[in-house]
Amino acid sequence: MRLLIAIIYNPANVFYILDEFYQEGIKGSTVLDSMGMAHIMAHHVPFFSKFAEEGHEPGQNKTIFVLIQSDEELKKVIGAIERIVGDLEKPDTGVVMTVPVEFCKGASKIFEQQNKNKI
């Protein structure tokens, strides 16, 4: 099992990404407000204000967390994200990464529901 972390730069895209997840049978994600380092530093240290992206207000990023069970699910999630934000290799889209999960308790209900939907 892996935890996929997706930092989405345009918060307006998150609803559409979650809808794509639902269409792909991926459920149980969590979304948090997040802020990049440049915005935090720009707010507290004027010298860094030039590094903050113009036109973006602090706190506008959204971070999505999704537990992934397989490579197939990983491809579905990344595909869903890129259908909305575009190629993640391009600027101003987002960042996606995964980390291994060594322990998880309580997510079995989410995975059971996903498996029921596949039958």
Sequence and secondary structure as in RCSB ss.txt:
>XXXX:A:sequence
MRLLIAIIYNPANVFYILDEFYQEGIKGSTVLDSMGMAHIMAHHVPFFSKFAEEGHEPGQNKTIFVLIQSDEELK
KVIGAIERIVGDLEKPDTGVVMTVPVEFCKGASKIFEQQNKNKI
>XXXX:A:secstr
 EEEEEEES GGGHHHHHHHHHHTT    EEEEE  HHHHHHHH GGGGGGS TT  TT EEEEEEEE SHHHHH
HHHHHHHHHH  TTSTTSEEEEEEE S   S HHHHHHHHHHH 
